[in-house]
Amino acid sequence: MSHIKTLFFVVIGLILLNVISAYVYERFDLTQDKRYTISEASINTLAAAKAPIYVDVFLEGDFPPEFKRLQEETRQLLDEFNDEYEELQYEFINGNQYMQEAEATFNAAAQRYNEGKKLFQSQQITEKEWQNIVEIYNREGRNFSFLNEGVKGAQVQVRENGKVSTAVIYPWAVAYYNDRSVVIPLLKNQLGATTQERVNSSLQNLEYAFTDGFNKLVNPKSKRVAILKGNGELEDRYLADFLKTLRDYYNLAPFTLDSVAANPKRTLEQLNTFDLVIAAKPTEAFTDAEKYVLDQYIMNGGASLWLMDATQQQRDSVSGRTYIFPKDINLGDQFFKYGVRINPNLIKDLYSAPIVLATGSENESQYNQYPWFLSPLSSSANNHPIVTNLEGVKFENVSGIDTLPNQVKKTVLLSSSPITKLVGLPYEVDFEKEIPKNLKIVNEGPNPEEYAAGEVPMAVLLEGKFPSFFANRVTPFQLSEAKKESIPTKMVVISDGDVIANQFDKNRPLELGFDKSVNVLYGNKEFLLNTVNYLLDDTGLINIRTKEIAVPFLDPEKSSEKRTQWQLLSIGLPLVILALFGIIFSYFRRKKYRGV
């Protein structure tokens, strides 16, 4: 009787549970890394959408096993997005097939355009029919150009059963919202990384990639960024790649301080309309009037990014030798007041990027990599959102930064390694002396007493209420509402101006951070983009990057070596257990009913 009561209550409980689940829906993420819990920034981005979002994902078809994981994780993430915003619809399509169809459609439209042009010129079709042909041709042309420029095939190396092969896939998605569209990269670019490492890194970056794409579609650009000009800053061609990236998020405009001399108040009013000022390696001294305008811009809450060189490299025309000298552009006292000081020295760091030098002459010349301690690499262990999960950032001829005590909060974002040496200026750059010495240090180890400077700051974040540099000083011009203390704002000071400069290949700007001489992509672009996002309070997207997902992969060598063993264990063992169960069950059944 007790068994019947228990069964009755179980049945009633299951019925009630099903009735409740029909009205109440809740999902629980029990994973250790919370991979199925999307961030607040993603939820807010989707909440801002006022129309359906359609996503085409080019991860369908036959491709390497590693990308099956990327496909599955992408599908699960989009399911989570759909759970938050039901009008987000997605479809997985074959990238190779889709690109071929897009090209075929465009070619058909182009052929129809050429035929229609002749028919229209001979008056065999009406002007309305001709305009329809032109409209279709333009639409298909824009679509094909958009896909051809944004969606590039990726050649990946596949290791399976001890064999190596290559495959071309399209690890991209395209999102559509109203009349706008954006390409979303699903495979993170990491030169020199294995396929598994690239997929693992891409999974870490997956939520950010989609949320970033949706943010570009849904939220119109509102923040304004001024690129300072007029004091010998880097030319636009050296900033080309970074500015191209920033334009996807913010409104950019050059801003010159030349008009300060004629109308300083008007210049300050115009500068105050910007949310952020970027000074990319100024080389000409700032006047007191220009400093006052910048100071009051900061006092009014303006954010700023300073990429400063405290050095300059010159070649002696007489001796032919190259020297690095200190460089003063009349901003040191102002930064000192704010709480930082860029020292006129050079950082030599054993953890550095190599340099490529040619040996031999003409056809017999060879290019070899050598250690170059004047190009430090910094990959901070700091858990600040700007630098979390960041690749190494490359610096060149960088100086040390001191942080000074005042009311402003300072956070060291990037610093040199513990094995660092500080050298004074002027400093002679002599490759014939430096390279052998560097090789000896690498092979035999450094002198602990010589490389004892420790971790020297190279990029510092300042936050809070800044004191005015011109408080209790004679000002170059009068302002009716001059402030002696700022409202809360932010500033980042980096002691290297070249950290923002891209290289070139046949006058074409390369991606920021890519060093073509060693074929390595450093983290300069991601670091500076994170910095700008943070300074403009776009912290939500940065925080997504701090999310870490544990991605277990099989060891290809061990899995190939012990393949037969694991096949027998996973397939043969269950069959053996099932057979034993059948034999035992049959034995007891016969024993029980033998006398019946």
C-alpha positions as CSV (number, residue, x, y, z in Angstrom):
1,M,0.0,0.0,0.0
2,S,2.9,2.4,0.8
3,H,4.3,1.8,-2.7
4,I,1.0,2.8,-4.3
5,K,0.9,6.0,-2.2
6,T,4.5,6.9,-3.2
7,L,3.7,6.3,-6.8
8,F,0.6,8.4,-6.5
9,F,2.5,11.4,-5.1
10,V,5.3,11.1,-7.7
11,V,2.7,11.1,-10.5
12,I,0.9,14.1,-9.0
13,G,4.2,15.9,-8.5
14,L,5.2,15.4,-12.1
15,I,1.9,16.6,-13.3
16,L,2.2,19.8,-11.2
17,L,5.8,20.3,-12.4
18,N,4.7,20.2,-16.0
19,V,1.7,22.5,-15.4
20,I,4.0,25.1,-13.7
21,S,6.7,24.8,-16.4
22,A,4.1,25.6,-19.0
23,Y,3.6,29.1,-17.4
24,V,7.0,29.7,-15.8
25,Y,10.2,29.6,-17.9
26,E,13.7,29.8,-16.5
27,R,17.1,28.7,-17.6
28,F,20.0,27.7,-15.3
29,D,23.6,27.9,-16.3
30,L,25.4,25.3,-14.2
31,T,28.7,25.5,-16.1
32,Q,31.8,26.5,-14.1
33,D,32.8,29.3,-16.6
34,K,29.2,30.5,-17.1
35,R,29.6,30.2,-20.8
36,Y,25.8,30.2,-21.4
37,T,25.2,33.4,-19.4
38,I,25.5,36.5,-21.7
39,S,26.7,39.7,-20.2
40,E,24.8,42.8,-19.2
41,A,26.4,44.7,-22.1
42,S,25.0,42.2,-24.6
43,I,21.5,42.4,-23.0
44,N,21.5,46.2,-23.1
45,T,22.6,46.2,-26.8
46,L,19.8,43.9,-27.8
47,A,17.3,45.9,-25.7
48,A,18.1,49.0,-27.8
49,A,17.0,47.2,-31.0
50,K,13.7,48.5,-32.4
51,A,13.5,46.2,-35.5
52,P,14.4,42.5,-36.3
53,I,18.0,41.5,-36.5
54,Y,18.9,38.8,-39.1
55,V,22.2,37.0,-38.9
56,D,23.7,34.8,-41.7
57,V,26.5,32.5,-40.3
58,F,28.8,31.0,-42.9
59,L,29.6,27.9,-40.8
60,E,27.6,25.1,-42.6
61,G,29.1,22.2,-44.6
62,D,32.1,20.0,-44.4
63,F,35.0,21.5,-42.5
64,P,37.7,20.5,-40.0
65,P,36.6,19.0,-36.6
66,E,38.0,22.0,-34.7
67,F,35.4,24.3,-36.4
68,K,32.6,22.0,-35.4
69,R,33.2,23.3,-31.9
70,L,33.1,26.9,-33.2
71,Q,29.9,26.1,-35.1
72,E,28.2,24.6,-32.0
73,E,29.3,27.4,-29.7
74,T,28.1,30.0,-32.2
75,R,24.7,28.3,-32.4
76,Q,24.4,28.1,-28.6
77,L,25.4,31.8,-28.2
78,L,22.8,32.9,-30.8
79,D,20.2,30.8,-29.0
80,E,21.0,32.8,-25.9
81,F,20.7,36.1,-27.8
82,N,17.4,34.9,-29.3
83,D,16.2,34.1,-25.7
84,E,16.8,37.7,-24.8
85,Y,15.5,39.2,-28.1
86,E,13.0,37.1,-30.0
87,E,13.3,39.2,-33.1
88,L,16.9,38.1,-33.6
89,Q,16.8,35.4,-36.2
90,Y,19.8,33.4,-37.6
91,E,20.6,30.9,-40.3
92,F,23.6,28.8,-40.9
93,I,24.6,28.6,-44.5
94,N,27.4,27.1,-46.6
95,G,30.0,29.9,-47.1
96,N,31.6,28.5,-50.2
97,Q,28.2,27.9,-51.9
98,Y,26.9,31.3,-50.8
99,M,29.9,33.2,-52.2
100,Q,29.6,31.3,-55.5
101,E,25.9,32.1,-55.7
102,A,26.5,35.8,-54.9
103,E,29.1,36.0,-57.6
104,A,26.8,34.2,-60.1
105,T,24.0,36.5,-59.3
106,F,26.1,39.6,-59.7
107,N,27.5,38.3,-63.1
108,A,23.9,37.6,-64.3
109,A,22.9,41.1,-63.2
110,A,26.0,42.6,-65.0
111,Q,25.2,40.6,-68.2
112,R,21.6,41.8,-68.0
113,Y,22.9,45.4,-67.5
114,N,25.0,45.2,-70.6
115,E,22.2,43.7,-72.7
116,G,19.6,46.2,-71.3
117,K,21.9,49.1,-72.1
118,K,22.0,48.2,-75.7
119,L,18.2,47.6,-75.8
120,F,17.6,51.0,-74.2
121,Q,19.9,52.8,-76.6
122,S,18.1,51.2,-79.5
123,Q,14.8,52.2,-77.8
124,Q,13.6,48.5,-77.5
125,I,12.8,48.9,-73.8
126,T,11.3,51.8,-71.9
127,E,13.2,54.0,-69.5
128,K,11.3,52.5,-66.6
129,E,12.4,49.0,-67.5
130,W,16.0,50.3,-67.9
131,Q,15.9,51.9,-64.5
132,N,14.8,48.6,-63.0
133,I,17.8,46.8,-64.6
134,V,20.1,49.5,-63.3
135,E,18.7,49.3,-59.8
136,I,19.1,45.5,-59.7
137,Y,22.7,45.8,-61.0
138,N,23.6,48.4,-58.4
139,R,22.0,46.4,-55.6
140,E,23.7,43.1,-56.5
141,G,27.0,45.0,-57.1
142,R,26.9,46.5,-53.7
143,N,26.1,43.2,-52.1
144,F,28.8,41.3,-53.9
145,S,31.4,44.1,-53.2
146,F,30.4,44.1,-49.5
147,L,30.8,40.3,-49.2
148,N,34.0,40.2,-51.4
149,E,35.7,42.9,-49.3
150,G,34.5,41.8,-45.9
151,V,34.2,38.0,-46.0
152,K,37.5,36.5,-46.8
153,G,38.2,32.7,-46.9
154,A,40.6,31.4,-44.3
155,Q,43.0,28.6,-45.1
156,V,43.5,26.4,-42.0
157,Q,45.7,23.5,-41.3
158,V,44.1,20.3,-40.1
159,R,45.7,17.4,-38.3
160,E,43.8,14.2,-38.2
161,N,45.0,10.6,-37.8
162,G,48.5,11.9,-37.9
163,K,48.0,13.5,-41.3
164,V,48.2,17.2,-42.2
165,S,45.8,18.8,-44.7
166,T,44.5,22.3,-45.6
167,A,40.9,23.5,-45.9
168,V,39.3,26.9,-46.9
169,I,36.4,28.0,-44.7
170,Y,34.5,31.3,-44.2
171,P,34.4,31.9,-40.5
172,W,32.2,35.0,-40.7
173,A,28.7,36.1,-40.0
174,V,26.8,39.0,-41.5
175,A,24.1,40.8,-39.4
176,Y,21.3,42.9,-41.0
177,Y,19.3,45.6,-39.2
178,N,16.9,47.9,-41.1
179,D,19.0,49.0,-44.1
180,R,22.4,48.5,-42.5
181,S,24.6,45.5,-42.4
182,V,27.9,44.5,-40.7
183,V,30.4,41.8,-41.1
184,I,31.3,39.9,-37.9
185,P,34.6,37.9,-37.7
186,L,34.2,34.6,-35.9
187,L,37.9,33.5,-36.2
188,K,40.4,35.7,-34.4
189,N,43.6,36.4,-36.3
190,Q,46.6,35.1,-34.6
191,L,49.8,34.8,-36.7
192,G,51.8,31.7,-35.9
193,A,49.1,30.1,-33.7
194,T,47.8,26.5,-34.4
195,T,44.2,25.9,-35.5
196,Q,43.2,24.8,-32.0
197,E,44.8,27.9,-30.5
198,R,43.0,30.1,-32.9
199,V,39.6,28.4,-32.3
200,N,40.1,28.6,-28.5
201,S,40.9,32.3,-28.7
202,S,37.9,32.8,-31.0
203,L,35.6,31.2,-28.6
204,Q,36.8,33.5,-25.9
205,N,36.1,36.4,-28.2
206,L,32.8,35.1,-29.6
207,E,30.3,37.1,-27.5
208,Y,32.3,40.3,-27.9
209,A,32.4,39.8,-31.7
210,F,28.6,39.5,-32.0
211,T,27.8,42.2,-29.4
212,D,30.2,44.6,-31.0
213,G,28.6,44.0,-34.4
214,F,25.1,44.4,-33.0
215,N,26.2,47.6,-31.3
216,K,27.4,49.1,-34.6
217,L,24.0,48.4,-36.1
218,V,21.7,49.3,-33.3
219,N,23.4,52.3,-31.6
220,P,24.1,55.3,-33.7
221,K,27.5,57.0,-33.3
222,S,27.2,59.8,-30.7
223,K,30.6,60.4,-29.1
224,R,33.0,62.8,-30.8
225,V,36.8,62.3,-30.9
226,A,39.3,65.1,-31.8
227,I,42.6,64.2,-33.4
228,L,45.0,67.0,-32.4
229,K,46.9,68.6,-35.2
230,G,49.3,71.5,-35.5
231,N,52.1,70.5,-33.1
232,G,54.0,68.0,-35.3
233,E,51.8,65.0,-34.6
234,L,51.9,61.9,-36.7
235,E,50.5,62.2,-40.3
236,D,47.2,60.6,-41.0
237,R,48.7,57.8,-43.1
238,Y,50.5,56.5,-40.0
239,L,47.2,56.5,-38.1
240,A,45.2,55.2,-41.1
241,D,44.3,51.7,-39.7
242,F,43.4,52.8,-36.2
243,L,41.3,55.8,-37.4
244,K,39.5,53.5,-39.8
245,T,38.6,51.2,-36.9
246,L,37.5,54.1,-34.6
247,R,35.2,55.4,-37.3
248,D,33.0,52.4,-36.8
249,Y,32.3,53.5,-33.3
250,Y,32.7,57.3,-33.1
251,N,32.6,60.5,-35.0
252,L,36.2,61.7,-35.8
253,A,37.5,65.1,-36.7
254,P,40.9,66.7,-36.9
255,F,41.4,69.6,-34.5
256,T,44.1,72.2,-34.7
257,L,45.2,74.5,-31.9
258,D,46.6,77.1,-34.4
259,S,43.6,79.3,-33.8
260,V,44.4,79.7,-30.1
261,A,46.7,82.7,-30.9
262,A,43.8,84.6,-32.7
263,N,40.8,83.5,-30.7
264,P,41.6,81.2,-27.7
265,K,38.1,81.4,-26.1
266,R,36.4,80.3,-29.4
267,T,39.0,77.5,-29.7
268,L,38.1,76.2,-26.2
269,E,34.4,76.3,-26.9
270,Q,34.9,74.2,-30.0
271,L,37.2,71.8,-28.2
272,N,34.6,71.3,-25.5
273,T,32.2,69.9,-28.0
274,F,34.4,66.8,-28.2
275,D,34.3,63.9,-25.7
276,L,37.9,62.8,-26.2
277,V,41.2,64.3,-27.5
278,I,43.9,62.1,-29.0
279,A,47.5,63.5,-29.2
280,A,49.5,61.2,-31.4
281,K,53.2,61.9,-30.9
282,P,53.4,65.7,-30.9
283,T,56.9,66.9,-31.7
284,E,56.6,70.7,-31.5
285,A,56.4,72.6,-28.3
286,F,53.0,73.8,-27.0
287,T,52.5,77.4,-26.1
288,D,51.1,78.5,-22.8
289,A,47.9,79.5,-24.5
290,E,47.5,76.1,-26.0
291,K,48.3,74.4,-22.7
292,Y,45.7,76.6,-21.0
293,V,43.0,75.5,-23.6
294,L,43.9,71.9,-23.1
295,D,43.9,72.3,-19.3
296,Q,40.5,73.9,-19.2
297,Y,39.2,71.2,-21.6
298,I,40.2,68.6,-19.0
299,M,38.7,70.7,-16.2
300,N,35.4,70.6,-18.1
301,G,35.5,66.8,-18.0
302,G,37.1,66.1,-21.4
303,A,38.9,62.8,-21.6
304,S,42.3,62.6,-23.3
305,L,44.8,60.0,-24.7
306,W,48.4,61.2,-24.8
307,L,51.0,59.2,-26.8
308,M,54.2,61.1,-26.0
309,D,57.8,60.7,-27.0
310,A,60.3,62.1,-24.5
311,T,63.1,61.3,-27.0
312,Q,64.1,62.0,-30.6
313,Q,66.4,60.1,-32.8
314,Q,68.9,62.0,-35.0
315,R,71.8,61.1,-37.2
316,D,75.0,63.0,-37.0
317,S,75.9,64.2,-40.5
318,V,79.6,64.4,-39.7
319,S,80.3,61.2,-37.9
320,G,77.4,59.2,-39.5
321,R,76.4,58.0,-36.0
322,T,72.8,57.8,-34.8
323,Y,71.9,59.2,-31.3
324,I,68.8,59.4,-29.2
325,F,68.4,62.7,-27.5
326,P,65.8,64.0,-24.9
327,K,62.8,65.9,-26.4
328,D,60.9,68.6,-24.5
329,I,57.6,69.9,-25.9
330,N,56.7,72.0,-22.9
331,L,54.1,69.6,-21.4
332,G,56.2,68.0,-18.7
333,D,55.2,70.5,-15.9
334,Q,51.5,70.1,-16.8
335,F,51.6,66.3,-16.6
336,F,53.6,66.7,-13.3
337,K,50.7,68.6,-11.9
338,Y,48.3,66.0,-13.0
339,G,50.4,63.2,-11.3
340,V,52.7,61.7,-13.8
341,R,56.2,62.4,-15.1
342,I,57.7,61.0,-18.4
343,N,61.4,60.6,-17.7
344,P,64.1,61.5,-20.4
345,N,65.5,58.0,-20.5
346,L,65.2,54.7,-22.4
347,I,64.0,51.3,-21.3
348,K,66.0,48.3,-22.2
349,D,64.0,45.1,-21.6
350,L,65.0,41.5,-22.2
351,Y,61.4,40.7,-23.0
352,S,61.4,42.5,-26.3
353,A,60.5,42.3,-30.0
354,P,63.3,41.2,-32.4
355,I,64.8,43.4,-35.1
356,V,65.6,42.2,-38.6
357,L,68.9,43.2,-40.1
358,A,70.5,42.5,-43.4
359,T,73.9,40.8,-43.7
360,G,76.0,40.4,-46.8
361,S,75.6,42.5,-50.0
362,E,73.4,42.6,-53.0
363,N,72.3,39.1,-54.1
364,E,74.1,37.4,-51.2
365,S,72.3,39.5,-48.5
366,Q,70.4,37.6,-45.8
367,Y,67.8,38.9,-43.4
368,N,68.1,37.6,-39.8
369,Q,66.3,38.3,-36.6
370,Y,68.3,39.6,-33.6
371,P,67.2,40.5,-30.0
372,W,66.7,44.3,-29.7
373,F,66.1,45.4,-26.1
374,L,64.9,48.9,-27.1
375,S,61.6,47.4,-28.4
376,P,60.0,46.1,-25.2
377,L,57.0,43.8,-25.3
378,S,54.4,44.3,-22.6
379,S,51.6,41.9,-21.7
380,S,50.3,43.0,-18.4
381,A,49.0,40.7,-15.7
382,N,46.8,43.5,-14.5
383,N,43.1,42.6,-14.4
384,H,42.0,46.0,-15.6
385,P,39.4,45.7,-18.5
386,I,41.7,47.6,-20.8
387,V,44.5,45.1,-20.7
388,T,42.8,41.8,-19.8
389,N,43.4,38.9,-22.3
390,L,45.6,41.2,-24.3
391,E,48.4,40.1,-26.7
392,G,51.8,41.6,-26.2
393,V,52.0,45.3,-27.1
394,K,55.2,46.5,-28.9
395,F,56.9,49.7,-27.9
396,E,59.9,51.4,-29.5
397,N,62.4,53.8,-27.8
398,V,60.0,54.0,-24.9
399,S,60.7,56.0,-21.7
400,G,59.8,55.3,-18.1
401,I,56.9,57.0,-16.3
402,D,56.8,58.0,-12.7
403,T,53.5,58.3,-10.8
404,L,53.3,61.1,-8.3
405,P,51.2,61.4,-5.2
406,N,48.1,63.6,-5.5
407,Q,44.3,63.3,-5.5
408,V,44.1,61.6,-8.9
409,K,43.9,57.8,-9.0
410,K,46.6,56.1,-11.1
411,T,46.6,52.6,-12.6
412,V,49.6,51.2,-14.4
413,L,48.2,49.6,-17.5
414,L,51.5,48.4,-19.1
415,S,55.0,48.1,-17.8
416,S,58.3,46.5,-18.7
417,S,59.3,43.1,-17.5
418,P,61.2,42.7,-14.2
419,I,64.4,42.3,-16.2
420,T,64.8,45.9,-17.2
421,K,67.6,48.4,-17.4
422,L,67.2,52.2,-17.7
423,V,69.7,54.1,-19.8
424,G,70.3,57.9,-19.8
425,L,70.4,60.2,-22.8
426,P,72.0,61.0,-25.1
427,Y,72.3,57.4,-26.2
428,E,74.2,56.1,-29.3
429,V,72.4,53.5,-31.4
430,D,75.2,51.2,-32.7
431,F,74.0,47.9,-34.1
432,E,77.5,46.5,-34.5
433,K,78.0,46.9,-30.7
434,E,74.5,46.3,-29.5
435,I,73.7,43.0,-31.4
436,P,76.7,41.0,-30.2
437,K,76.1,42.2,-26.7
438,N,72.4,41.4,-26.8
439,L,73.1,37.9,-28.1
440,K,75.6,37.3,-25.3
441,I,73.0,38.4,-22.7
442,V,70.4,36.1,-24.2
443,N,72.7,33.1,-24.3
444,E,74.5,33.6,-21.0
445,G,71.9,35.6,-19.0
446,P,72.0,39.2,-17.9
447,N,73.9,40.8,-15.1
448,P,71.4,41.0,-12.2
449,E,72.9,44.2,-10.9
450,E,72.7,45.8,-14.4
451,Y,69.1,44.8,-15.2
452,A,67.7,45.7,-11.8
453,A,65.2,48.5,-12.6
454,G,62.2,46.2,-12.2
455,E,58.8,46.8,-13.8
456,V,58.9,50.3,-15.2
457,P,55.5,51.9,-16.1
458,M,55.0,52.7,-19.8
459,A,51.2,53.4,-19.9
460,V,49.3,54.9,-17.0
461,L,45.6,55.5,-16.5
462,L,44.6,58.6,-14.4
463,E,41.0,58.9,-13.1
464,G,39.3,61.4,-10.8
465,K,39.3,65.2,-10.2
466,F,42.3,66.8,-11.8
467,P,43.9,69.9,-10.3
468,S,44.3,72.7,-12.8
469,F,47.9,73.4,-13.9
470,F,47.1,77.1,-14.0
471,A,45.6,77.4,-10.5
472,N,47.3,80.2,-8.7
473,R,49.3,81.1,-11.8
474,V,49.2,83.9,-14.3
475,T,47.1,82.8,-17.2
476,P,47.9,83.6,-20.9
477,F,44.3,84.9,-21.4
478,Q,41.3,85.5,-19.2
479,L,38.3,83.2,-18.9
480,S,35.1,84.2,-17.1
481,E,34.5,80.6,-15.9
482,A,38.0,79.2,-15.4
483,K,38.1,76.1,-13.2
484,K,40.7,75.2,-10.7
485,E,39.6,71.6,-10.4
486,S,38.0,69.3,-13.0
487,I,34.8,67.4,-12.8
488,P,35.6,63.6,-12.7
489,T,37.3,62.6,-15.9
490,K,39.9,60.2,-17.3
491,M,43.3,60.4,-19.0
492,V,45.8,57.8,-20.3
493,V,49.5,58.7,-20.8
494,I,51.7,56.5,-22.9
495,S,55.4,57.2,-23.1
496,D,55.8,56.1,-26.8
497,G,54.2,57.8,-29.7
498,D,54.9,55.1,-32.2
499,V,52.7,52.6,-30.4
500,I,49.8,53.9,-32.6
501,A,51.7,54.0,-35.9
502,N,51.0,51.4,-38.6
503,Q,53.5,50.1,-41.1
504,F,53.2,50.1,-44.9
505,D,53.4,47.6,-47.7
506,K,53.9,49.4,-51.0
507,N,52.3,52.6,-49.6
508,R,49.3,50.6,-48.3
509,P,48.8,50.9,-44.6
510,L,49.0,47.6,-42.8
511,E,47.0,46.6,-39.7
512,L,48.1,48.4,-36.6
513,G,50.4,46.1,-34.6
514,F,51.6,44.0,-37.6
515,D,55.3,44.0,-38.0
516,K,56.0,42.8,-41.5
517,S,59.7,42.3,-40.9
518,V,59.0,39.4,-38.5
519,N,55.5,38.6,-39.7
520,V,54.0,39.0,-36.2
521,L,50.8,40.7,-35.1
522,Y,51.1,42.5,-31.8
523,G,48.3,43.7,-29.5
524,N,48.7,47.5,-30.1
525,K,45.4,47.9,-31.9
526,E,43.3,46.0,-29.4
527,F,45.0,47.9,-26.5
528,L,44.4,51.3,-28.0
529,L,40.8,50.5,-29.0
530,N,40.1,49.2,-25.4
531,T,41.7,52.4,-24.1
532,V,39.5,54.7,-26.2
533,N,36.4,52.6,-25.3
534,Y,37.2,52.9,-21.6
535,L,37.9,56.7,-21.8
536,L,34.5,57.2,-23.4
537,D,32.8,55.0,-20.8
538,D,32.0,52.2,-23.3
539,T,33.1,49.8,-20.7
540,G,30.4,47.2,-21.3
541,L,32.1,45.8,-24.5
542,I,35.5,45.8,-22.9
543,N,34.2,43.7,-19.9
544,I,32.9,41.0,-22.2
545,R,36.6,40.4,-23.2
546,T,37.4,39.5,-19.6
547,K,35.1,36.5,-19.8
548,E,37.2,33.3,-20.0
549,I,35.8,30.0,-21.4
550,A,37.6,26.7,-20.8
551,V,37.8,24.9,-24.1
552,P,39.0,21.3,-23.8
553,F,40.7,19.9,-26.9
554,L,42.0,16.4,-27.5
555,D,45.8,16.1,-27.9
556,P,46.1,15.2,-31.6
557,E,49.3,13.0,-31.1
558,K,47.9,11.1,-28.1
559,S,44.4,10.6,-29.8
560,S,46.1,9.3,-32.9
561,E,48.5,7.0,-31.0
562,K,45.8,5.5,-28.7
563,R,42.9,5.6,-31.2
564,T,42.3,1.9,-31.3
565,Q,42.4,1.6,-27.5
566,W,39.8,4.3,-27.0
567,Q,37.6,2.9,-29.8
568,L,37.6,-0.5,-28.0
569,L,36.9,1.1,-24.7
570,S,34.1,3.3,-25.9
571,I,32.4,0.8,-28.3
572,G,33.6,-2.7,-27.3
573,L,33.2,-2.3,-23.5
574,P,29.5,-1.3,-23.6
575,L,28.8,-4.3,-25.8
576,V,30.7,-6.6,-23.4
577,I,28.8,-5.3,-20.4
578,L,25.5,-5.7,-22.3
579,A,26.4,-9.3,-23.2
580,L,27.3,-10.1,-19.6
581,F,24.0,-8.6,-18.4
582,G,22.1,-10.8,-20.9
583,I,23.9,-13.9,-19.8
584,I,23.4,-13.2,-16.1
585,F,19.7,-12.3,-16.6
586,S,19.1,-15.5,-18.7
587,Y,20.9,-17.6,-16.0
588,F,18.7,-16.3,-13.1
589,R,15.6,-16.5,-15.3
590,R,16.2,-20.1,-16.1
591,K,17.0,-20.9,-12.4
592,K,13.8,-19.2,-11.2
593,Y,11.5,-20.9,-13.6
594,R,13.2,-24.3,-13.9
595,G,10.8,-26.0,-11.5
596,V,7.6,-24.4,-12.9
